[in-house]
Amino acid sequence: MSPCSPRSNWRRLVVIAAAGALLAGCVYKVNIYQGWITDPGDVDKVEVGMTREQVAYLLGTPTVRDPFHADRWDYVFTPGTLEGERRIVRIEFSDEGVSSIEITPVPAG
């Protein structure tokens, strides 16, 4: 049998296809974090009376700025694969600065 026979080509094709299928199962999956990512201690540093600039310096720009609630900033944190870690940090402002801080866990799913 010559090295270029149809049977040899068929075996080579089967071996390559099997190797490809096995290698496709060796996928490395990276956790992808979406939304606002910060040190959890930074939220504890926000205090009633702080200005918008001070809050933005600590936490960055808000994930959501609702055009119907200009005095409310929402920060949404969602890890890609960790269950139970999702949360919303809602900061409301008045003329004097921060008027309330609310942290709400979001159920998975």
C-alpha positions, -999 to +999 in steps of 0.1 A: +000+000+000+014+034-010+016+063+015-010+082-005-036+054-008-073+062-001-072+039+029-042+058+044-059+092+037-090+079+054-071+068+085-052+102+087-086+120+084-101+100+112-071+105+135-071+143+128-109+145+134-105+125+167-076+147+179-096+178+170-127+166+190-105+157+220-088+191+220-121+209+217-130+196+251-099+212+267-112+247+269-101+271+296-130+293+308-122+326+323-146+342+348-160+373+332-171+400+356-197+424+343-209+457+356-193+478+383-161+462+398-147+478+430-133+470+464-163+462+486-148+485+513-152+515+490-190+514+494-185+517+532-165+549+527-195+567+511-213+588+537-244+609+538-236+645+528-208+636+503-208+654+470-214+637+436-177+643+428-166+626+460-188+596+453-176+594+417-140+595+429-146+566+453-168+544+431-164+557+396-192+566+372-225+549+379-235+519+359-270+534+354-280+570+354-318+570+351-329+601+331-362+601+351-344+601+385-314+624+380-307+624+418-302+586+419-271+567+409-272+529+405-241+507+406-247+471+394-222+444+401-226+409+385-197+383+386-199+361+356-202+327+373-205+333+410-240+328+423-254+350+450-229+378+445-250+401+424-260+433+440-272+469+433-258+498+452-283+528+449-271+562+460-296+591+462-286+627+463-303+659+475-290+695+474-268+688+504-251+657+488-257+620+494-291+615+512-293+577+512-272+546+504-290+513+497-274+480+490-297+453+476-287+417+468-302+405+436-314+369+435-295+347+410-314+337+379 
